[in-house]
């Protein structure tokens, strides 16, 4: 199989990395302003969060909406296409819960 056309690699290229899955997870309930997203994700720097949001926007996973206001109001939300990733994130969350239980010795 050609690695460039591997469907797992294609998916990982779009949602891979430390922050993209968390951004998608945070936007799942609904739109957030940049500052609200920052509060939910205090880990990434401003630069990194902005880069990740731009990449997700480029891949049509996230929509950036700018409202004409002073100061500028910017809101991020998942696109309809981006919402198709929520089942994948739900499976990742379930796996993460099991893994945490296993590491703590609570799973047989």
Phi and psi in degrees as GROMACS dihedral restraints (atoms count N, CA, C in turn):
[ dihedral_restraints ]
;  ai    aj    ak    al  type     phi  dphi    fc
    3     4     5     6     1   -77.5    20    10
    4     5     6     7     1   120.5    20    10
    6     7     8     9     1   -58.7    20    10
    7     8     9    10     1   -35.1    20    10
    9    10    11    12     1   -62.4    20    10
   10    11    12    13     1   -30.0    20    10
   12    13    14    15     1  -100.8    20    10
   13    14    15    16     1     5.5    20    10
   15    16    17    18     1   -64.8    20    10
   16    17    18    19     1   124.4    20    10
   18    19    20    21     1   -62.3    20    10
   19    20    21    22     1   -31.2    20    10
   21    22    23    24     1   -67.6    20    10
   22    23    24    25     1   -40.9    20    10
   24    25    26    27     1   -64.6    20    10
   25    26    27    28     1   -41.6    20    10
   27    28    29    30     1   -59.2    20    10
   28    29    30    31     1   -46.3    20    10
   30    31    32    33     1   -63.8    20    10
   31    32    33    34     1   -45.3    20    10
   33    34    35    36     1   -62.2    20    10
   34    35    36    37     1   -35.8    20    10
   36    37    38    39     1   -63.4    20    10
   37    38    39    40     1   -35.2    20    10
   39    40    41    42     1   -80.5    20    10
   40    41    42    43     1   -46.0    20    10
   42    43    44    45     1  -111.3    20    10
   43    44    45    46     1     5.4    20    10
   45    46    47    48     1   -74.4    20    10
   46    47    48    49     1   165.3    20    10
   48    49    50    51     1   109.8    20    10
   49    50    51    52     1   176.4    20    10
   51    52    53    54     1   -77.4    20    10
   52    53    54    55     1   -31.8    20    10
   54    55    56    57     1  -110.8    20    10
   55    56    57    58     1   -25.4    20    10
   57    58    59    60     1   -59.4    20    10
   58    59    60    61     1   -46.5    20    10
   60    61    62    63     1   -61.5    20    10
   61    62    63    64     1   -34.9    20    10
   63    64    65    66     1   -70.6    20    10
   64    65    66    67     1   -36.8    20    10
   66    67    68    69     1   -61.0    20    10
   67    68    69    70     1   -48.8    20    10
   69    70    71    72     1   -60.9    20    10
   70    71    72    73     1   -43.1    20    10
   72    73    74    75     1   -61.9    20    10
   73    74    75    76     1   -42.5    20    10
   75    76    77    78     1   -66.8    20    10
   76    77    78    79     1   -32.6    20    10
   78    79    80    81     1   -85.1    20    10
   79    80    81    82     1    -8.1    20    10
   81    82    83    84     1   -56.4    20    10
   82    83    84    85     1   -45.4    20    10
   84    85    86    87     1   -67.6    20    10
   85    86    87    88     1   -26.4    20    10
   87    88    89    90     1   160.7    20    10
   88    89    90    91     1   179.7    20    10
   90    91    92    93     1   -62.2    20    10
   91    92    93    94     1   148.2    20    10
   93    94    95    96     1  -135.8    20    10
   94    95    96    97     1   144.0    20    10
   96    97    98    99     1   -75.4    20    10
   97    98    99   100     1   160.7    20    10
   99   100   101   102     1   -54.6    20    10
  100   101   102   103     1   -46.1    20    10
  102   103   104   105     1   -62.5    20    10
  103   104   105   106     1   -36.9    20    10
  105   106   107   108     1   -66.8    20    10
  106   107   108   109     1   -41.6    20    10
  108   109   110   111     1   -63.0    20    10
  109   110   111   112     1   -42.0    20    10
  111   112   113   114     1   -58.5    20    10
  112   113   114   115     1   -41.3    20    10
  114   115   116   117     1   -65.5    20    10
  115   116   117   118     1   -36.7    20    10
  117   118   119   120     1   -75.7    20    10
  118   119   120   121     1   -22.6    20    10
  120   121   122   123     1  -129.9    20    10
  121   122   123   124     1    74.8    20    10
  123   124   125   126     1   -74.0    20    10
  124   125   126   127     1    -6.6    20    10
  126   127   128   129     1   -69.5    20    10
  127   128   129   130     1   -53.3    20    10
  129   130   131   132     1   -74.5    20    10
  130   131   132   133     1   150.1    20    10
  132   133   134   135     1   -69.8    20    10
  133   134   135   136     1   165.7    20    10
  135   136   137   138     1   -55.7    20    10
  136   137   138   139     1   -45.0    20    10
  138   139   140   141     1   -61.2    20    10
  139   140   141   142     1   -47.5    20    10
  141   142   143   144     1   -66.4    20    10
  142   143   144   145     1   -45.2    20    10
  144   145   146   147     1   -61.1    20    10
  145   146   147   148     1   -42.8    20    10
  147   148   149   150     1   -62.8    20    10
  148   149   150   151     1   -42.9    20    10
  150   151   152   153     1   -62.2    20    10
  151   152   153   154     1   -44.5    20    10
  153   154   155   156     1   -64.8    20    10
  154   155   156   157     1   -41.5    20    10
  156   157   158   159     1   -63.2    20    10
  157   158   159   160     1   -41.6    20    10
  159   160   161   162     1   -63.9    20    10
  160   161   162   163     1   -39.9    20    10
  162   163   164   165     1   -66.0    20    10
  163   164   165   166     1   -41.6    20    10
  165   166   167   168     1   -66.8    20    10
  166   167   168   169     1   -34.4    20    10
  168   169   170   171     1   -67.3    20    10
  169   170   171   172     1   -43.4    20    10
  171   172   173   174     1   -58.9    20    10
  172   173   174   175     1   -37.8    20    10
  174   175   176   177     1   -85.8    20    10
  175   176   177   178     1     7.2    20    10
  177   178   179   180     1    62.9    20    10
  178   179   180   181     1    31.5    20    10
  180   181   182   183     1   -92.5    20    10
  181   182   183   184     1   -37.4    20    10
  183   184   185   186     1  -120.2    20    10
  184   185   186   187     1   143.0    20    10
  186   187   188   189     1  -107.8    20    10
  187   188   189   190     1   133.6    20    10
  189   190   191   192     1  -107.4    20    10
  190   191   192   193     1   121.2    20    10
  192   193   194   195     1  -118.0    20    10
  193   194   195   196     1   124.3    20    10
  195   196   197   198     1  -105.0    20    10
  196   197   198   199     1   124.3    20    10
  198   199   200   201     1   -96.1    20    10
  199   200   201   202     1   139.1    20    10
  201   202   203   204     1   -75.5    20    10
  202   203   204   205     1    95.4    20    10
  204   205   206   207     1  -150.0    20    10
  205   206   207   208     1   163.3    20    10
  207   208   209   210     1  -123.3    20    10
  208   209   210   211     1   119.2    20    10
  210   211   212   213     1   -68.5    20    10
  211   212   213   214     1   160.9    20    10
  213   214   215   216     1   -57.8    20    10
  214   215   216   217     1   138.7    20    10
  216   217   218   219     1  -111.6    20    10
  217   218   219   220     1   123.0    20    10
  219   220   221   222     1  -121.4    20    10
  220   221   222   223     1   133.7    20    10
  222   223   224   225     1  -127.7    20    10
  223   224   225   226     1   139.7    20    10
  225   226   227   228     1  -114.5    20    10
  226   227   228   229     1   141.7    20    10
  228   229   230   231     1  -149.2    20    10
  229   230   231   232     1   162.4    20    10
  231   232   233   234     1   -78.0    20    10
  232   233   234   235     1   140.7    20    10
  234   235   236   237     1   -77.5    20    10
  235   236   237   238     1   170.6    20    10
  237   238   239   240     1   -58.5    20    10
  238   239   240   241     1   -41.8    20    10
  240   241   242   243     1   -63.7    20    10
  241   242   243   244     1   -41.4    20    10
  243   244   245   246     1   -62.5    20    10
  244   245   246   247     1   -33.7    20    10
  246   247   248   249     1   -64.6    20    10
  247   248   249   250     1   -20.5    20    10
  249   250   251   252     1   -68.1    20    10
  250   251   252   253     1   -13.4    20    10
  252   253   254   255     1   -85.0    20    10
  253   254   255   256     1   -11.8    20    10
  255   256   257   258     1   -62.5    20    10
  256   257   258   259     1   -35.8    20    10
  258   259   260   261     1   -63.5    20    10
  259   260   261   262     1   -34.8    20    10
  261   262   263   264     1   -64.3    20    10
  262   263   264   265     1   -44.1    20    10
  264   265   266   267     1   -67.1    20    10
  265   266   267   268     1   -34.4    20    10
  267   268   269   270     1   -63.5    20    10
  268   269   270   271     1   -41.7    20    10
  270   271   272   273     1   -65.6    20    10
  271   272   273   274     1   -39.1    20    10
  273   274   275   276     1   -63.7    20    10
  274   275   276   277     1   -41.0    20    10
  276   277   278   279     1   -64.0    20    10
  277   278   279   280     1   -43.5    20    10
  279   280   281   282     1   -63.5    20    10
  280   281   282   283     1   -43.9    20    10
  282   283   284   285     1   -61.7    20    10
  283   284   285   286     1   -43.0    20    10
  285   286   287   288     1   -61.2    20    10
  286   287   288   289     1   -39.2    20    10
  288   289   290   291     1   -63.3    20    10
  289   290   291   292     1   -46.2    20    10
  291   292   293   294     1   -62.5    20    10
  292   293   294   295     1   -41.6    20    10
  294   295   296   297     1   -63.3    20    10
  295   296   297   298     1   -42.6    20    10
  297   298   299   300     1   -61.9    20    10
  298   299   300   301     1   -43.3    20    10
  300   301   302   303     1   -62.5    20    10
  301   302   303   304     1   -42.7    20    10
  303   304   305   306     1   -63.1    20    10
  304   305   306   307     1   -44.1    20    10
  306   307   308   309     1   -65.9    20    10
  307   308   309   310     1   -30.7    20    10
  309   310   311   312     1   -86.5    20    10
  310   311   312   313     1    -1.6    20    10
  312   313   314   315     1    82.9    20    10
  313   314   315   316     1    11.9    20    10
  315   316   317   318     1   -87.6    20    10
  316   317   318   319     1   -10.3    20    10
  318   319   320   321     1  -102.5    20    10
  319   320   321   322     1   137.7    20    10
